[in-house]
Amino acid sequence: MREAVLADTGPLYAATDPTDVHHRRSLSELQRLARNRREVLVSSPILLEAYSLVRRRFDQSTAFGWLTEIGEATLVNPTPEDYRQAMAKVQTYADQPITLFDATLAVLALRLGLQVWTYDHHFDAMRVPVWR
């Protein structure tokens, strides 16, 4: 397998929404990932969260187009144990607004030894390697 990163919702959504504050950054980073031959992996929970945001913000046609594009990415499913560890992680960091989506992605990244492509500082707090 080529080198890979696990994508968080923020960059995936920002690439789609030209009004998002990170839109240009996400497009630039997608180009950099491609140039460096880094594969972008998408976990199932992040796919669901990002699609929900795209569908809420845009029309059905745009959402379906997004699904077609993202469908070419390698999808990764967390295990039941990943979810259990993520639930524990949310409780461990109860003083911070860490979502179960983010905690699950953090656990998955640590298990697979991958960096997370994110704009969310919570991954730093959870001591997860972030791709920058």
C-alpha positions in Angstrom: 0.0 0.0 0.0 1.2 3.5 -0.8 1.6 6.0 2.1 -1.8 7.1 3.2 -3.6 9.6 5.5 -7.0 9.3 7.1 -9.3 12.1 6.1 -11.3 14.0 8.7 -14.6 15.6 7.7 -13.3 19.2 7.7 -11.0 18.9 4.7 -13.4 16.7 2.7 -16.3 19.2 3.2 -14.1 22.3 2.6 -13.0 20.9 -0.8 -16.6 20.9 -1.8 -17.8 24.3 -0.4 -16.2 27.3 -2.1 -17.5 29.5 0.8 -15.7 27.4 3.4 -12.8 29.2 5.1 -10.5 26.2 4.3 -11.7 25.7 0.7 -8.5 26.8 -1.1 -6.3 25.1 1.5 -8.1 21.8 1.1 -7.8 21.9 -2.7 -4.1 22.8 -2.4 -3.6 19.9 0.1 -5.4 17.5 -2.2 -2.9 18.4 -5.0 0.0 18.0 -2.6 -1.2 14.6 -1.4 -1.6 13.5 -5.1 1.9 14.8 -6.0 3.4 13.0 -3.0 1.5 9.9 -3.9 -0.3 9.8 -0.6 -3.6 7.9 -0.6 -6.5 9.5 1.2 -8.5 6.9 3.2 -12.0 7.7 4.5 -13.5 5.9 7.5 -17.1 5.0 7.4 -18.2 7.4 10.2 -16.4 10.3 8.4 -18.1 9.4 5.1 -21.5 9.6 6.8 -20.7 12.8 8.7 -19.3 14.6 5.6 -22.1 13.4 3.3 -24.6 14.7 5.8 -23.0 18.2 5.8 -22.7 18.3 2.0 -26.3 17.1 1.6 -27.6 19.7 4.1 -25.7 22.6 2.5 -26.1 21.7 -1.2 -28.7 20.3 -3.5 -29.2 16.6 -4.2 -27.2 16.7 -7.5 -24.1 18.2 -5.8 -24.4 15.6 -2.9 -24.6 12.8 -5.4 -21.6 14.1 -7.3 -19.7 14.3 -4.0 -20.6 10.7 -3.3 -19.4 9.7 -6.8 -16.0 11.4 -6.2 -15.6 10.1 -2.6 -16.6 6.6 -3.7 -13.2 6.3 -5.5 -11.4 6.7 -2.1 -10.4 3.7 -0.1 -13.0 3.2 2.6 -12.0 1.9 6.1 -14.3 0.4 8.6 -13.6 0.7 12.3 -13.9 -2.5 14.3 -16.3 -2.9 17.3 -13.3 -2.5 19.5 -12.4 0.8 17.8 -15.8 2.1 18.7 -15.5 0.9 22.3 -12.1 2.7 22.6 -13.6 5.8 21.0 -16.4 5.9 23.5 -13.8 5.7 26.3 -11.7 8.4 24.7 -14.7 10.8 24.6 -15.1 10.3 28.3 -11.4 10.7 28.9 -11.5 14.1 27.2 -14.8 15.1 28.8 -13.5 18.7 29.3 -13.2 19.1 25.5 -15.9 19.0 22.8 -14.6 15.9 21.1 -17.2 14.1 18.9 -17.5 10.4 18.7 -16.7 10.8 14.9 -13.3 12.4 15.9 -12.6 9.9 18.7 -13.3 7.0 16.4 -11.0 8.4 13.7 -8.3 9.0 16.3 -8.5 5.4 17.5 -8.5 4.1 13.9 -5.5 6.3 13.0 -3.5 5.1 16.1 -4.3 1.4 15.3 -3.3 1.7 11.7 -0.3 3.9 12.4 -1.6 6.7 10.1 -1.7 10.5 10.2 -5.0 12.3 10.2 -5.7 15.0 7.6 -7.7 17.5 9.6 -8.1 21.1 10.6 -9.3 20.2 14.1 -7.0 20.8 17.0 -8.7 18.1 19.1 -6.5 15.5 17.4 -3.4 17.2 18.8 -5.0 17.1 22.2 -5.7 13.3 21.8 -2.0 12.9 20.7 -2.8 11.7 17.3 -0.3 12.3 14.5 -1.7 15.0 12.1 -0.7 15.4 8.5 0.2 19.0 7.8 
